[in-house]
Amino acid sequence: MDGADTVTGDSRGYDGAKSRDGRKRHILTDTLGLLLEVTVTAANVHDSVAAPDLLERFMAAPGRLLKLVWADSA
């Protein structure tokens, strides 16, 4: 299934580790599960590349502070 006409085909990728193609959603939530920030990348973008960008985008707004971040091994 392709995305909308406004989404380019190069935004899709293949994640060999999960044998999936498409896009990944990288999300930042608070401890209650409330959504703070979202980044969507091609599936072939590794989490270790997307996570710093996600955190930088969140922290770019004035007055934002992260005291603790939980993440997996990537």
PQR file with spaces between the fields and no chain letter, atoms N, CA, C, O and H, PARSE charges and radii, in Angstrom:
ATOM       1  N    MET     1       0.839   -1.175    0.000 -0.4000 1.5000
ATOM       2  CA   MET     1       0.000    0.000    0.000 -0.0000 2.0000
ATOM       3  C    MET     1       0.883    1.235    0.000  0.5500 1.7000
ATOM       4  O    MET     1       1.779    1.349    0.835 -0.5500 1.4000
ATOM       5  N    ASP     2       0.654    2.136   -0.892 -0.4000 1.5000
ATOM       6  CA   ASP     2       1.420    3.369   -0.975 -0.0000 2.0000
ATOM       7  C    ASP     2       0.795    4.437   -0.093  0.5500 1.7000
ATOM       8  O    ASP     2      -0.367    4.342    0.305 -0.5500 1.4000
ATOM       9  H    ASP     2      -0.074    2.043   -1.571  0.4000 1.0000
ATOM      10  N    GLY     3       1.595    5.458    0.203 -0.4000 1.5000
ATOM      11  CA   GLY     3       1.088    6.571    0.987 -0.0000 2.0000
ATOM      12  C    GLY     3       0.269    7.505    0.121  0.5500 1.7000
ATOM      13  O    GLY     3      -0.021    7.203   -1.037 -0.5500 1.4000
ATOM      14  H    GLY     3       2.539    5.535   -0.120  0.4000 1.0000
ATOM      15  N    ALA     4      -0.092    8.609    0.674 -0.4000 1.5000
ATOM      16  CA   ALA     4      -0.867    9.616   -0.038 -0.0000 2.0000
ATOM      17  C    ALA     4      -0.023   10.233   -1.144  0.5500 1.7000
ATOM      18  O    ALA     4       1.197   10.073   -1.164 -0.5500 1.4000
ATOM      19  H    ALA     4       0.144    8.854    1.615  0.4000 1.0000
ATOM      20  N    ASP     5      -0.673   10.935   -2.062 -0.4000 1.5000
ATOM      21  CA   ASP     5       0.030   11.592   -3.154 -0.0000 2.0000
ATOM      22  C    ASP     5       1.015   12.640   -2.650  0.5500 1.7000
ATOM      23  O    ASP     5       1.969   12.980   -3.350 -0.5500 1.4000
ATOM      24  H    ASP     5      -1.665   11.065   -2.046  0.4000 1.0000
ATOM      25  N    THR     6       0.795   13.153   -1.447 -0.4000 1.5000
ATOM      26  CA   THR     6       1.674   14.177   -0.892 -0.0000 2.0000
ATOM      27  C    THR     6       2.920   13.594   -0.228  0.5500 1.7000
ATOM      28  O    THR     6       3.811   14.344    0.172 -0.5500 1.4000
ATOM      29  H    THR     6       0.020   12.877   -0.878  0.4000 1.0000
ATOM      30  N    VAL     7       2.995   12.272   -0.106 -0.4000 1.5000
ATOM      31  CA   VAL     7       4.127   11.607    0.531 -0.0000 2.0000
ATOM      32  C    VAL     7       4.973   10.956   -0.554  0.5500 1.7000
ATOM      33  O    VAL     7       4.476   10.156   -1.346 -0.5500 1.4000
ATOM      34  H    VAL     7       2.271   11.663   -0.431  0.4000 1.0000
ATOM      35  N    THR     8       6.247   11.306   -0.584 -0.4000 1.5000
ATOM      36  CA   THR     8       7.120   10.761   -1.617 -0.0000 2.0000
ATOM      37  C    THR     8       7.464    9.303   -1.347  0.5500 1.7000
ATOM      38  O    THR     8       7.467    8.859   -0.198 -0.5500 1.4000
ATOM      39  H    THR     8       6.651   11.956    0.059  0.4000 1.0000
ATOM      40  N    GLY     9       7.751    8.568   -2.401 -0.4000 1.5000
ATOM      41  CA   GLY     9       8.096    7.159   -2.281 -0.0000 2.0000
ATOM      42  C    GLY     9       9.402    6.926   -1.553  0.5500 1.7000
ATOM      43  O    GLY     9       9.585    5.873   -0.944 -0.5500 1.4000
ATOM      44  H    GLY     9       7.749    8.928   -3.334  0.4000 1.0000
ATOM      45  N    ASP    10      10.330    7.899   -1.602 -0.4000 1.5000
ATOM      46  CA   ASP    10      11.610    7.716   -0.925 -0.0000 2.0000
ATOM      47  C    ASP    10      11.500    7.846    0.590  0.5500 1.7000
ATOM      48  O    ASP    10      12.495    7.670    1.292 -0.5500 1.4000
ATOM      49  H    ASP    10      10.181    8.755   -2.098  0.4000 1.0000
ATOM      50  N    SER    11      10.312    8.149    1.106 -0.4000 1.5000
ATOM      51  CA   SER    11      10.119    8.188    2.553 -0.0000 2.0000
ATOM      52  C    SER    11       9.875    6.788    3.104  0.5500 1.7000
ATOM      53  O    SER    11       9.715    6.608    4.311 -0.5500 1.4000
ATOM      54  H    SER    11       9.504    8.291    0.536  0.4000 1.0000
ATOM      55  N    ARG    12       9.847    5.805    2.219 -0.4000 1.5000
ATOM      56  CA   ARG    12       9.668    4.412    2.626 -0.0000 2.0000
ATOM      57  C    ARG    12      11.020    3.713    2.583  0.5500 1.7000
ATOM      58  O    ARG    12      11.892    4.089    1.800 -0.5500 1.4000
ATOM      59  H    ARG    12       9.977    5.952    1.238  0.4000 1.0000
ATOM      60  N    GLY    13      11.192    2.713    3.410 -0.4000 1.5000
ATOM      61  CA   GLY    13      12.438    1.951    3.440 -0.0000 2.0000
ATOM      62  C    GLY    13      12.165    0.538    3.886  0.5500 1.7000
ATOM      63  O    GLY    13      11.015    0.164    4.119 -0.5500 1.4000
ATOM      64  H    GLY    13      10.483    2.407    4.046  0.4000 1.0000
ATOM      65  N    TYR    14      13.228   -0.259    4.008 -0.4000 1.5000
ATOM      66  CA   TYR    14      13.092   -1.649    4.424 -0.0000 2.0000
ATOM      67  C    TYR    14      13.944   -1.884    5.656  0.5500 1.7000
ATOM      68  O    TYR    14      15.147   -1.625    5.643 -0.5500 1.4000
ATOM      69  H    TYR    14      14.162    0.044    3.818  0.4000 1.0000
ATOM      70  N    ASP    15      13.325   -2.374    6.721 -0.4000 1.5000
ATOM      71  CA   ASP    15      14.016   -2.717    7.958 -0.0000 2.0000
ATOM      72  C    ASP    15      14.294   -4.210    7.917  0.5500 1.7000
ATOM      73  O    ASP    15      13.398   -5.020    8.159 -0.5500 1.4000
ATOM      74  H    ASP    15      12.347   -2.585    6.731  0.4000 1.0000
ATOM      75  N    GLY    16      15.533   -4.576    7.611 -0.4000 1.5000
ATOM      76  CA   GLY    16      15.906   -5.985    7.487 -0.0000 2.0000
ATOM      77  C    GLY    16      15.790   -6.753    8.786  0.5500 1.7000
ATOM      78  O    GLY    16      15.498   -7.949    8.768 -0.5500 1.4000
ATOM      79  H    GLY    16      16.260   -3.919    7.414  0.4000 1.0000
ATOM      80  N    ALA    17      16.013   -6.092    9.919 -0.4000 1.5000
ATOM      81  CA   ALA    17      15.938   -6.771   11.213 -0.0000 2.0000
ATOM      82  C    ALA    17      14.519   -7.228   11.532  0.5500 1.7000
ATOM      83  O    ALA    17      14.324   -8.250   12.190 -0.5500 1.4000
ATOM      84  H    ALA    17      16.251   -5.121    9.934  0.4000 1.0000
ATOM      85  N    LYS    18      13.538   -6.476   11.067 -0.4000 1.5000
ATOM      86  CA   LYS    18      12.144   -6.814   11.339 -0.0000 2.0000
ATOM      87  C    LYS    18      11.419   -7.327   10.106  0.5500 1.7000
ATOM      88  O    LYS    18      10.230   -7.642   10.166 -0.5500 1.4000
ATOM      89  H    LYS    18      13.696   -5.646   10.532  0.4000 1.0000
ATOM      90  N    SER    19      12.135   -7.413    8.983 -0.4000 1.5000
ATOM      91  CA   SER    19      11.560   -7.855    7.709 -0.0000 2.0000
ATOM      92  C    SER    19      10.292   -7.085    7.373  0.5500 1.7000
ATOM      93  O    SER    19       9.273   -7.663    6.994 -0.5500 1.4000
ATOM      94  H    SER    19      13.101   -7.158    8.934  0.4000 1.0000
ATOM      95  N    ARG    20      10.381   -5.751    7.523 -0.4000 1.5000
ATOM      96  CA   ARG    20       9.239   -4.880    7.264 -0.0000 2.0000
ATOM      97  C    ARG    20       9.659   -3.750    6.340  0.5500 1.7000
ATOM      98  O    ARG    20      10.787   -3.262    6.410 -0.5500 1.4000
ATOM      99  H    ARG    20      11.209   -5.282    7.831  0.4000 1.0000
ATOM     100  N    ASP    21       8.750   -3.344    5.480 -0.4000 1.5000
ATOM     101  CA   ASP    21       9.015   -2.152    4.696 -0.0000 2.0000
ATOM     102  C    ASP    21       8.010   -1.079    5.091  0.5500 1.7000
ATOM     103  O    ASP    21       6.976   -1.364    5.694 -0.5500 1.4000
ATOM     104  H    ASP    21       7.834   -3.741    5.423  0.4000 1.0000
ATOM     105  N    GLY    22       8.333    0.149    4.741 -0.4000 1.5000
ATOM     106  CA   GLY    22       7.424    1.247    5.059 -0.0000 2.0000
ATOM     107  C    GLY    22       8.098    2.319    5.868  0.5500 1.7000
ATOM     108  O    GLY    22       9.193    2.768    5.526 -0.5500 1.4000
ATOM     109  H    GLY    22       9.173    0.381    4.251  0.4000 1.0000
ATOM     110  N    ARG    23       7.454    2.736    6.942 -0.4000 1.5000
ATOM     111  CA   ARG    23       7.925    3.839    7.767 -0.0000 2.0000
ATOM     112  C    ARG    23       7.939    3.440    9.247  0.5500 1.7000
ATOM     113  O    ARG    23       7.188    2.567    9.682 -0.5500 1.4000
ATOM     114  H    ARG    23       6.565    2.372    7.220  0.4000 1.0000
ATOM     115  N    LYS    24       8.812    4.102    9.998 -0.4000 1.5000
ATOM     116  CA   LYS    24       8.855    3.913   11.445 -0.0000 2.0000
ATOM     117  C    LYS    24       8.351    5.180   12.108  0.5500 1.7000
ATOM     118  O    LYS    24       8.581    6.284   11.614 -0.5500 1.4000
ATOM     119  H    LYS    24       9.422    4.811    9.644  0.4000 1.0000
ATOM     120  N    ARG    25       7.673    5.020   13.212 -0.4000 1.5000
ATOM     121  CA   ARG    25       7.231    6.142   14.027 -0.0000 2.0000
ATOM     122  C    ARG    25       8.048    6.141   15.301  0.5500 1.7000
ATOM     123  O    ARG    25       8.007    5.184   16.073 -0.5500 1.4000
ATOM     124  H    ARG    25       7.487    4.123   13.613  0.4000 1.0000
ATOM     125  N    HIS    26       8.780    7.200   15.517 -0.4000 1.5000
ATOM     126  CA   HIS    26       9.585    7.355   16.723 -0.0000 2.0000
ATOM     127  C    HIS    26       8.827    8.341   17.604  0.5500 1.7000
ATOM     128  O    HIS    26       8.556    9.470   17.194 -0.5500 1.4000
ATOM     129  H    HIS    26       8.813    7.978   14.889  0.4000 1.0000
ATOM     130  N    ILE    27       8.488    7.909   18.815 -0.4000 1.5000
ATOM     131  CA   ILE    27       7.635    8.737   19.670 -0.0000 2.0000
ATOM     132  C    ILE    27       8.308    9.017   21.010  0.5500 1.7000
ATOM     133  O    ILE    27       9.095    8.218   21.518 -0.5500 1.4000
ATOM     134  H    ILE    27       8.708    6.992   19.147  0.4000 1.0000
ATOM     135  N    LEU    28       7.971   10.169   21.556 -0.4000 1.5000
ATOM     136  CA   LEU    28       8.420   10.578   22.877 -0.0000 2.0000
ATOM     137  C    LEU    28       7.167   10.829   23.700  0.5500 1.7000
ATOM     138  O    LEU    28       6.316   11.633   23.319 -0.5500 1.4000
ATOM     139  H    LEU    28       7.332   10.817   21.143  0.4000 1.0000
ATOM     140  N    THR    29       7.057   10.137   24.831 -0.4000 1.5000
ATOM     141  CA   THR    29       5.900   10.310   25.713 -0.0000 2.0000
ATOM     142  C    THR    29       6.382   10.640   27.119  0.5500 1.7000
ATOM     143  O    THR    29       7.550   10.444   27.455 -0.5500 1.4000
ATOM     144  H    THR    29       7.748    9.484   25.140  0.4000 1.0000
ATOM     145  N    ASP    30       5.462   11.143   27.930 -0.4000 1.5000
ATOM     146  CA   ASP    30       5.787   11.330   29.339 -0.0000 2.0000
ATOM     147  C    ASP    30       5.465   10.037   30.086  0.5500 1.7000
ATOM     148  O    ASP    30       5.058    9.053   29.469 -0.5500 1.4000
ATOM     149  H    ASP    30       4.513   11.302   27.657  0.4000 1.0000
ATOM     150  N    THR    31       5.642   10.031   31.399 -0.4000 1.5000
ATOM     151  CA   THR    31       5.439    8.803   32.166 -0.0000 2.0000
ATOM     152  C    THR    31       3.982    8.348   32.214  0.5500 1.7000
ATOM     153  O    THR    31       3.700    7.208   32.584 -0.5500 1.4000
ATOM     154  H    THR    31       5.973   10.830   31.900  0.4000 1.0000
ATOM     155  N    LEU    32       3.061    9.229   31.844 -0.4000 1.5000
ATOM     156  CA   LEU    32       1.650    8.851   31.769 -0.0000 2.0000
ATOM     157  C    LEU    32       1.272    8.326   30.382  0.5500 1.7000
ATOM     158  O    LEU    32       0.144    7.888   30.159 -0.5500 1.4000
ATOM     159  H    LEU    32       3.291   10.155   31.543  0.4000 1.0000
ATOM     160  N    GLY    33       2.235    8.377   29.451 -0.4000 1.5000
ATOM     161  CA   GLY    33       1.954    7.930   28.094 -0.0000 2.0000
ATOM     162  C    GLY    33       1.422    9.024   27.190  0.5500 1.7000
ATOM     163  O    GLY    33       1.019    8.752   26.060 -0.5500 1.4000
ATOM     164  H    GLY    33       3.152    8.733   29.632  0.4000 1.0000
ATOM     165  N    LEU    34       1.416   10.261   27.675 -0.4000 1.5000
ATOM     166  CA   LEU    34       0.941   11.374   26.859 -0.0000 2.0000
ATOM     167  C    LEU    34       1.996   11.742   25.818  0.5500 1.7000
ATOM     168  O    LEU    34       3.184   11.825   26.128 -0.5500 1.4000
ATOM     169  H    LEU    34       1.744   10.482   28.593  0.4000 1.0000
ATOM     170  N    LEU    35       1.560   11.955   24.608 -0.4000 1.5000
ATOM     171  CA   LEU    35       2.442   12.219   23.482 -0.0000 2.0000
ATOM     172  C    LEU    35       3.117   13.582   23.604  0.5500 1.7000
ATOM     173  O    LEU    35       2.456   14.596   23.830 -0.5500 1.4000
ATOM     174  H    LEU    35       0.595   11.888   24.356  0.4000 1.0000
ATOM     175  N    LEU    36       4.444   13.594   23.450 -0.4000 1.5000
ATOM     176  CA   LEU    36       5.204   14.836   23.509 -0.0000 2.0000
ATOM     177  C    LEU    36       5.769   15.220   22.142  0.5500 1.7000
ATOM     178  O    LEU    36       5.753   16.395   21.776 -0.5500 1.4000
ATOM     179  H    LEU    36       4.981   12.771   23.266  0.4000 1.0000
ATOM     180  N    GLU    37       6.268   14.238   21.384 -0.4000 1.5000
ATOM     181  CA   GLU    37       6.895   14.506   20.084 -0.0000 2.0000
ATOM     182  C    GLU    37       6.837   13.245   19.242  0.5500 1.7000
ATOM     183  O    GLU    37       6.882   12.132   19.767 -0.5500 1.4000
ATOM     184  H    GLU    37       6.282   13.284   21.681  0.4000 1.0000
ATOM     185  N    VAL    38       6.738   13.426   17.923 -0.4000 1.5000
ATOM     186  CA   VAL    38       6.702   12.305   16.977 -0.0000 2.0000
ATOM     187  C    VAL    38       7.603   12.634   15.794  0.5500 1.7000
ATOM     188  O    VAL    38       7.607   13.759   15.296 -0.5500 1.4000
ATOM     189  H    VAL    38       6.702   14.330   17.496  0.4000 1.0000
ATOM     190  N    THR    39       8.360   11.644   15.355 -0.4000 1.5000
ATOM     191  CA   THR    39       9.129   11.740   14.121 -0.0000 2.0000
ATOM     192  C    THR    39       8.842   10.485   13.308  0.5500 1.7000
ATOM     193  O    THR    39       8.859    9.375   13.841 -0.5500 1.4000
ATOM     194  H    THR    39       8.356   10.730   15.760  0.4000 1.0000
ATOM     195  N    VAL    40       8.581   10.663   12.025 -0.4000 1.5000
ATOM     196  CA   VAL    40       8.341    9.534   11.134 -0.0000 2.0000
ATOM     197  C    VAL    40       9.501    9.467   10.156  0.5500 1.7000
ATOM     198  O    VAL    40       9.830   10.459    9.507 -0.5500 1.4000
ATOM     199  H    VAL    40       8.568   11.565   11.592  0.4000 1.0000
ATOM     200  N    THR    41      10.126    8.289   10.050 -0.4000 1.5000
ATOM     201  CA   THR    41      11.255    8.096    9.150 -0.0000 2.0000
ATOM     202  C    THR    41      11.001    6.873    8.278  0.5500 1.7000
ATOM     203  O    THR    41      10.077    6.098    8.527 -0.5500 1.4000
ATOM     204  H    THR    41       9.858    7.483   10.578  0.4000 1.0000
ATOM     205  N    ALA    42      11.826    6.712    7.261 -0.4000 1.5000
ATOM     206  CA   ALA    42      11.801    5.484    6.468 -0.0000 2.0000
ATOM     207  C    ALA    42      12.188    4.327    7.384  0.5500 1.7000
ATOM     208  O    ALA    42      12.923    4.525    8.352 -0.5500 1.4000
ATOM     209  H    ALA    42      12.577    7.341    7.059  0.4000 1.0000
ATOM     210  N    ALA    43      11.707    3.136    7.094 -0.4000 1.5000
ATOM     211  CA   ALA    43      11.943    1.982    7.960 -0.0000 2.0000
ATOM     212  C    ALA    43      13.421    1.627    8.082  0.5500 1.7000
ATOM     213  O    ALA    43      13.825    1.007    9.065 -0.5500 1.4000
ATOM     214  H    ALA    43      11.110    2.975    6.309  0.4000 1.0000
ATOM     215  N    ASN    44      14.230    2.011    7.100 -0.4000 1.5000
ATOM     216  CA   ASN    44      15.645    1.656    7.157 -0.0000 2.0000
ATOM     217  C    ASN    44      16.485    2.615    7.998  0.5500 1.7000
ATOM     218  O    ASN    44      17.694    2.415    8.120 -0.5500 1.4000
ATOM     219  H    ASN    44      13.902    2.515    6.301  0.4000 1.0000
ATOM     220  N    VAL    45      15.881    3.648    8.579 -0.4000 1.5000
ATOM     221  CA   VAL    45      16.598    4.564    9.474 -0.0000 2.0000
ATOM     222  C    VAL    45      16.664    3.921   10.856  0.5500 1.7000
ATOM     223  O    VAL    45      15.636    3.607   11.455 -0.5500 1.4000
ATOM     224  H    VAL    45      14.899    3.811    8.480  0.4000 1.0000
ATOM     225  N    HIS    46      17.889    3.730   11.355 -0.4000 1.5000
ATOM     226  CA   HIS    46      18.080    3.056   12.642 -0.0000 2.0000
ATOM     227  C    HIS    46      17.627    3.959   13.789  0.5500 1.7000
ATOM     228  O    HIS    46      17.723    5.183   13.707 -0.5500 1.4000
ATOM     229  H    HIS    46      18.725    3.985   10.868  0.4000 1.0000
ATOM     230  N    ASP    47      17.134    3.336   14.852 -0.4000 1.5000
ATOM     231  CA   ASP    47      16.649    4.078   16.018 -0.0000 2.0000
ATOM     232  C    ASP    47      17.734    4.956   16.624  0.5500 1.7000
ATOM     233  O    ASP    47      17.438    6.035   17.138 -0.5500 1.4000
ATOM     234  H    ASP    47      17.056    2.341   14.918  0.4000 1.0000
ATOM     235  N    SER    48      18.982    4.513   16.573 -0.4000 1.5000
ATOM     236  CA   SER    48      20.075    5.298   17.152 -0.0000 2.0000
ATOM     237  C    SER    48      20.330    6.579   16.364  0.5500 1.7000
ATOM     238  O    SER    48      20.961    7.500   16.882 -0.5500 1.4000
ATOM     239  H    SER    48      19.222    3.637   16.156  0.4000 1.0000
ATOM     240  N    VAL    49      19.859    6.653   15.137 -0.4000 1.5000
ATOM     241  CA   VAL    49      19.968    7.865   14.327 -0.0000 2.0000
ATOM     242  C    VAL    49      18.765    8.769   14.571  0.5500 1.7000
ATOM     243  O    VAL    49      18.919    9.986   14.674 -0.5500 1.4000
ATOM     244  H    VAL    49      19.346    5.904   14.716  0.4000 1.0000
ATOM     245  N    ALA    50      17.579    8.193   14.665 -0.4000 1.5000
ATOM     246  CA   ALA    50      16.350    8.972   14.808 -0.0000 2.0000
ATOM     247  C    ALA    50      16.157    9.522   16.222  0.5500 1.7000
ATOM     248  O    ALA    50      15.616   10.617   16.379 -0.5500 1.4000
ATOM     249  H    ALA    50      17.454    7.204   14.581  0.4000 1.0000
ATOM     250  N    ALA    51      16.580    8.797   17.241 -0.4000 1.5000
ATOM     251  CA   ALA    51      16.333    9.218   18.623 -0.0000 2.0000
ATOM     252  C    ALA    51      16.979   10.558   18.982  0.5500 1.7000
ATOM     253  O    ALA    51      16.304   11.405   19.568 -0.5500 1.4000
ATOM     254  H    ALA    51      17.019    7.908   17.112  0.4000 1.0000
ATOM     255  N    PRO    52      18.253   10.787   18.658 -0.5600 1.5000
ATOM     256  CA   PRO    52      18.823   12.101   18.991  0.2800 2.0000
ATOM     257  C    PRO    52      18.090   13.251   18.290  0.5500 1.7000
ATOM     258  O    PRO    52      17.890   14.312   18.881 -0.5500 1.4000
ATOM     259  N    ASP    53      17.694   13.040   17.039 -0.4000 1.5000
ATOM     260  CA   ASP    53      16.940   14.074   16.322 -0.0000 2.0000
ATOM     261  C    ASP    53      15.599   14.341   16.995  0.5500 1.7000
ATOM     262  O    ASP    53      15.180   15.492   17.116 -0.5500 1.4000
ATOM     263  H    ASP    53      17.856   12.178   16.558  0.4000 1.0000
ATOM     264  N    LEU    54      14.932   13.285   17.430 -0.4000 1.5000
ATOM     265  CA   LEU    54      13.650   13.410   18.117 -0.0000 2.0000
ATOM     266  C    LEU    54      13.812   14.228   19.401  0.5500 1.7000
ATOM     267  O    LEU    54      13.020   15.132   19.668 -0.5500 1.4000
ATOM     268  H    LEU    54      15.273   12.350   17.331  0.4000 1.0000
ATOM     269  N    LEU    55      14.830   13.910   20.188 -0.4000 1.5000
ATOM     270  CA   LEU    55      15.063   14.629   21.442 -0.0000 2.0000
ATOM     271  C    LEU    55      15.456   16.083   21.183  0.5500 1.7000
ATOM     272  O    LEU    55      15.023   16.980   21.907 -0.5500 1.4000
ATOM     273  H    LEU    55      15.473   13.176   19.972  0.4000 1.0000
ATOM     274  N    GLU    56      16.275   16.319   20.156 -0.4000 1.5000
ATOM     275  CA   GLU    56      16.675   17.692   19.838 -0.0000 2.0000
ATOM     276  C    GLU    56      15.480   18.532   19.397  0.5500 1.7000
ATOM     277  O    GLU    56      15.369   19.700   19.770 -0.5500 1.4000
ATOM     278  H    GLU    56      16.627   15.591   19.568  0.4000 1.0000
ATOM     279  N    ARG    57      14.590   17.946   18.607 -0.4000 1.5000
ATOM     280  CA   ARG    57      13.395   18.680   18.170 -0.0000 2.0000
ATOM     281  C    ARG    57      12.521   19.037   19.364  0.5500 1.7000
ATOM     282  O    ARG    57      11.987   20.144   19.439 -0.5500 1.4000
ATOM     283  H    ARG    57      14.679   16.998   18.304  0.4000 1.0000
ATOM     284  N    PHE    58      12.376   18.107   20.290 -0.4000 1.5000
ATOM     285  CA   PHE    58      11.569   18.381   21.479 -0.0000 2.0000
ATOM     286  C    PHE    58      12.196   19.479   22.326  0.5500 1.7000
ATOM     287  O    PHE    58      11.504   20.392   22.776 -0.5500 1.4000
ATOM     288  H    PHE    58      12.809   17.208   20.228  0.4000 1.0000
ATOM     289  N    MET    59      13.503   19.393   22.546 -0.4000 1.5000
ATOM     290  CA   MET    59      14.193   20.343   23.418 -0.0000 2.0000
ATOM     291  C    MET    59      14.370   21.719   22.784  0.5500 1.7000
ATOM     292  O    MET    59      14.726   22.668   23.481 -0.5500 1.4000
ATOM     293  H    MET    59      14.066   18.651   22.181  0.4000 1.0000
ATOM     294  N    ALA    60      14.132   21.851   21.480 -0.4000 1.5000
ATOM     295  CA   ALA    60      14.314   23.130   20.789 -0.0000 2.0000
ATOM     296  C    ALA    60      13.311   24.191   21.240  0.5500 1.7000
ATOM     297  O    ALA    60      13.599   25.386   21.163 -0.5500 1.4000
ATOM     298  H    ALA    60      13.843   21.079   20.914  0.4000 1.0000
ATOM     299  N    ALA    61      12.157   23.772   21.701 -0.4000 1.5000
ATOM     300  CA   ALA    61      11.149   24.737   22.171 -0.0000 2.0000
ATOM     301  C    ALA    61      11.566   25.271   23.546  0.5500 1.7000
ATOM     302  O    ALA    61      12.048   24.510   24.385 -0.5500 1.4000
ATOM     303  H    ALA    61      11.923   22.802   21.763  0.4000 1.0000
ATOM     304  N    PRO    62      11.385   26.557   23.775 -0.5600 1.5000
ATOM     305  CA   PRO    62      11.783   27.155   25.060  0.2800 2.0000
ATOM     306  C    PRO    62      11.016   26.546   26.237  0.5500 1.7000
ATOM     307  O    PRO    62       9.830   26.233   26.135 -0.5500 1.4000
ATOM     308  N    GLY    63      11.722   26.388   27.345 -0.4000 1.5000
ATOM     309  CA   GLY    63      11.093   25.945   28.581 -0.0000 2.0000
ATOM     310  C    GLY    63      10.926   24.443   28.728  0.5500 1.7000
ATOM     311  O    GLY    63      10.345   23.982   29.710 -0.5500 1.4000
ATOM     312  H    GLY    63      12.686   26.642   27.428  0.4000 1.0000
ATOM     313  N    ARG    64      11.418   23.680   27.781 -0.4000 1.5000
ATOM     314  CA   ARG    64      11.277   22.219   27.882 -0.0000 2.0000
ATOM     315  C    ARG    64      12.486   21.634   28.590  0.5500 1.7000
ATOM     316  O    ARG    64      13.618   22.068   28.378 -0.5500 1.4000
ATOM     317  H    ARG    64      11.890   24.055   26.983  0.4000 1.0000
ATOM     318  N    LEU    65      12.229   20.637   29.440 -0.4000 1.5000
ATOM     319  CA   LEU    65      13.277   20.013   30.230 -0.0000 2.0000
ATOM     320  C    LEU    65      12.998   18.518   30.340  0.5500 1.7000
ATOM     321  O    LEU    65      11.873   18.109   30.628 -0.5500 1.4000
ATOM     322  H    LEU    65      11.310   20.285   29.613  0.4000 1.0000
ATOM     323  N    LEU    66      14.010   17.722   30.114 -0.4000 1.5000
ATOM     324  CA   LEU    66      13.925   16.283   30.339 -0.0000 2.0000
ATOM     325  C    LEU    66      14.844   15.943   31.492  0.5500 1.7000
ATOM     326  O    LEU    66      16.029   16.277   31.467 -0.5500 1.4000
ATOM     327  H    LEU    66      14.923   18.054   29.880  0.4000 1.0000
ATOM     328  N    LYS    67      14.304   15.278   32.505 -0.4000 1.5000
ATOM     329  CA   LYS    67      15.112   14.886   33.640 -0.0000 2.0000
ATOM     330  C    LYS    67      15.611   13.452   33.517  0.5500 1.7000
ATOM     331  O    LYS    67      16.680   13.119   34.027 -0.5500 1.4000
ATOM     332  H    LYS    67      13.342   15.007   32.525  0.4000 1.0000
ATOM     333  N    LEU    68      14.837   12.598   32.839 -0.4000 1.5000
ATOM     334  CA   LEU    68      15.170   11.186   32.716 -0.0000 2.0000
ATOM     335  C    LEU    68      14.613   10.668   31.396  0.5500 1.7000
ATOM     336  O    LEU    68      13.480   10.977   31.028 -0.5500 1.4000
ATOM     337  H    LEU    68      13.968   12.869   32.424  0.4000 1.0000
ATOM     338  N    VAL    69      15.409    9.884   30.694 -0.4000 1.5000
ATOM     339  CA   VAL    69      14.967    9.280   29.427 -0.0000 2.0000
ATOM     340  C    VAL    69      15.190    7.782   29.523  0.5500 1.7000
ATOM     341  O    VAL    69      16.295    7.334   29.830 -0.5500 1.4000
ATOM     342  H    VAL    69      16.330    9.633   30.993  0.4000 1.0000
ATOM     343  N    TRP    70      14.150    7.007   29.262 -0.4000 1.5000
ATOM     344  CA   TRP    70      14.263    5.566   29.178 -0.0000 2.0000
ATOM     345  C    TRP    70      14.256    5.177   27.713  0.5500 1.7000
ATOM     346  O    TRP    70      13.431    5.663   26.941 -0.5500 1.4000
ATOM     347  H    TRP    70      13.252    7.370   29.012  0.4000 1.0000
ATOM     348  N    ALA    71      15.174    4.300   27.327 -0.4000 1.5000
ATOM     349  CA   ALA    71      15.254    3.857   25.929 -0.0000 2.0000
ATOM     350  C    ALA    71      15.746    2.411   25.904  0.5500 1.7000
ATOM     351  O    ALA    71      16.251    1.891   26.899 -0.5500 1.4000
ATOM     352  H    ALA    71      15.845    3.904   27.954  0.4000 1.0000
ATOM     353  N    ASP    72      15.587    1.778   24.741 -0.4000 1.5000
ATOM     354  CA   ASP    72      16.110    0.415   24.623 -0.0000 2.0000
ATOM     355  C    ASP    72      17.602    0.475   24.317  0.5500 1.7000
ATOM     356  O    ASP    72      18.198    1.551   24.364 -0.5500 1.4000
ATOM     357  H    ASP    72      15.177    2.200   23.933  0.4000 1.0000
ATOM     358  N    SER    73      18.203   -0.648   24.008 -0.4000 1.5000
ATOM     359  CA   SER    73      19.657   -0.728   23.847 -0.0000 2.0000
ATOM     360  C    SER    73      20.193    0.032   22.645  0.5500 1.7000
ATOM     361  O    SER    73      21.388    0.319   22.590 -0.5500 1.4000
ATOM     362  H    SER    73      17.719   -1.522   23.969  0.4000 1.0000
ATOM     363  N    ALA    74      19.338    0.368   21.675 -0.4000 1.5000
ATOM     364  CA   ALA    74      19.810    1.104   20.496 -0.0000 2.0000
ATOM     365  C    ALA    74      20.156    2.508   20.896  0.5500 1.7000
ATOM     366  O    ALA    74      20.576    3.304   20.056 -0.5500 1.4000
ATOM     367  H    ALA    74      18.367    0.135   21.719  0.4000 1.0000
